[in-house]
């Protein structure tokens, strides 16, 4: 799933080279959504990609997902 890949990217040292075609497809989705900036090869060429940054939107998305995971715990801890 692209969001799990976004988490891995956010935890990695950037810039990050990506050569796996499946990961490049996920990277295309993340870049189109504005969650990362990346240098992407033309579709179908099989070339490598490079992740340059995780945007503010990407980091905010990860933070919201983390808070939603913790929400049931927070509601029951009072």
Secondary structure, DSSP 8 states (H G I E B T S, - for coil): -HHHHHHHHHHS-SSEEE--HHHHHHHHHHHHTTSEEEE---TTS---EEEEEE-HHHHHHHHHHHHHHHHHHHHH--
